[in-house]
Amino acid sequence: MPADVRPQGNTEGIPRCPHCGAAAGGAAAALDALYREVARLREQAQALADSTADAKARQAELEREVRLLRETVARLRGGFVMLRGLDISSLCAQIIRHFHTERGRPLLEYRDIYAGGRLVGSASPDVITIINPATEEVVGAVPAAVGVDVDRAVRSARRAFDDGQWSTCHPADRADALERLAAALEARTEEAARLVTAEMGMPIAYSRQHNAAAPCAILRYYAKLARDMDTEETRTAVSFAGRTVVRREPAGVAAVIASWNYPIMLAFSQLAPALAAGCTIVLKPAAATSLSAYILAEAFEAADFPPGVFNLVTGTHQAAGMLARHPGVDTVAFSGPAKQGRWIASICGAELKPASLELGGQSAAIVLDDADLGKAAASLGGLCFANSGQTCFAMSRVLVPEQLYDDALDALTSQAGSLVIGDPLAESTTMGPLASSRRRADVECRVRAGVTSGARVVAGGRRPASPVRGYFYEPTVLADVTPVMPIAQEEICGPVATVIRYRDEAEAVAFANDGFGLAATVWTGDPQRGLDIARQARVGTFGVNVYEPDIGSPWGGRGASGRGSAYGPEGMAAYLTTKSVFLPSFP
């Protein structure tokens, strides 16, 4: 056993683990097994050192696993002393997450919600089983929360808000906490990225960016806004002889209901501004990506947030409805399908509760006749197919003038063919599976319906020959699509680009404005011409020769794509309320 990975202190006196029932000896034995796993992996890696290229790739993968295991050993070193408030069940979960791992595919089961700064046993007898979409194997399970669980989490958030420790502290203190949280999440980059990949199939390199780097950047941006925030402004009264102090105060308890396609980034797009404003939180992640949310609880603990500021419940859409309806919740943020968003909006409307809704779209990319097709196609390849097309702003409608149509088809087909489909944990993979069997079946159904309506498949349109297991689907390009076809009007949420002809700019803009209102782009050799088209587009966000959401600017949709904005100062404004205090003139 390598001496450099053994704990320096002894492991005597470890409490019994309620997560698995293991006594102190059992937990210590689990640590010993963890050390032996490190040694075994090292031996395998060294044996492959002078072998073939494939073996060297496996060696690199084994070395990464060694680093992950060593990090866990370091975190658990000294008798499981780790984070304030997390009971031994969470520590046991960490061992399970790393020790019971086959090439990064963990088996992890939680029976707890997170409320009041600790894991608390769920009142629900039911669990949600989470399946790895690349292997079709069980990743783990989480509670299907019931009303008692939701009520406990909301009450914890309410107490934490009302006691004022967080809601009335100086904004600079909240900024410090957000920066600590960013550092804690950053320290868990690999763990978070690999777990999200296991949950929904995002390629690992993409997962590191969107489930760690981007959330950390969002936290640090809102930390700066909080640090610079003025909570009071004094104005000379207009209607009487005196003055008015306008206060900006946190809205209260925020329920954040996050989607599955970018689970950690979408959660923090609302968590960060809400926390910066002084709100307390109850997070309800998507059922399919609930395991990774427990890493957030660990990060909040490591960042020393007051108990109850962050709370977590897992479950189905029913738990989301309970949250939105709960009288202790003051404001709701939802990201997900339009149908569920309308339902959440109806609940909030009945309760006279503000709601921010990010409902996705079927975005259009207008390629003008002066565009550089090579550059446009290179960008559109990512905007159509990244994350297997499971992106709310995916440019799935590509509008092309007649004279460029065939060349545009060839360019997009080339982009689709350049993608590497395979194990999403492999660094070389650029396209993983769809997130579930249901998601793939839905995409297949839509493509078949498109072909029946007259569309023509020029790339993809089928399951790949390899991998055999997993919910994979080839990147697909459809030609001869018309704007009235359902596949051009309904959100696909899969790796499908529909290519549509247009006669002139006016028709292209009309096509782009027909439907959802989240995003659009234009591709042109003349940026001013592109800006003119941007002014005509009825969408919340628009890109000229680029599309990259900016965390310093508002990002949100119109119409069927929802209401409200994430990012920018506007994102934090949604979690602040104003109070006017009327004062007489000084004598």
Salt bridges, closest charged atoms under 4 A:
ASP4 OD2 - ARG42 NH2 3.56
ASP4 OD2 - ARG70 NH1 3.38
GLU37 OE2 - ARG40 NH2 2.74
GLU61 OE1 - ARG58 NH1 3.53
GLU61 OE2 - ARG103 NE 3.04
GLU65 OE2 - ARG58 NH1 3.60
GLU109 OE2 - ARG111 NE 2.50
GLU137 OE2 - ARG469 NH1 3.85
ASP151 OD2 - ARG155 NE 2.67
ASP151 OD1 - HIS326 NE2 2.79
ASP162 OD2 - ARG158 NE 3.45
ASP176 OD1 - ARG227 NH2 2.95
GLU179 OE1 - ARG227 NH2 3.19
GLU186 OE1 - ARG220 NH2 3.02
GLU190 OE2 - ARG194 NH1 3.85
GLU190 OE1 - ARG208 NE 2.81
GLU191 OE1 - ARG75 NH1 3.28
GLU191 OE2 - ARG97 NH2 2.54
GLU191 OE2 - HIS98 NE2 3.76
ASP228 OD2 - LYS224 NZ 3.08
GLU232 OE2 - ARG247 NH1 2.57
GLU233 OE2 - ARG235 NE 3.19
GLU249 OE2 - ARG247 NE 2.66
GLU249 OE2 - LYS579 NZ 3.08
GLU298 OE1 - ARG75 NH1 3.78
GLU298 OE2 - ARG97 NH2 2.69
GLU298 OE1 - ARG188 NE 3.76
ASP304 OD1 - ARG84 NE 3.26
ASP330 OD2 - ARG158 NH1 2.78
ASP369 OD1 - ARG529 NH1 2.94
ASP370 OD1 - ARG529 NH1 3.38
GLU402 OE1 - ARG501 NE 3.11
ASP423 OD2 - ARG103 NH2 3.43
ASP423 OD2 - ARG105 NH2 3.27
GLU427 OE2 - ARG208 NH2 2.65
ASP442 OD2 - ARG439 NH2 3.18
ASP442 OD2 - ARG446 NE 2.88
GLU444 OE2 - ARG463 NE 2.71
GLU474 OE1 - ARG462 NE 3.24
ASP480 OD2 - ARG456 NE 2.97
ASP480 OD1 - ARG501 NH1 3.16
GLU490 OE1 - ARG446 NH1 2.61
GLU505 OE2 - ARG529 NH2 2.53
GLU507 OE2 - ARG503 NH2 2.95
ASP532 OD1 - ARG535 NH1 3.11
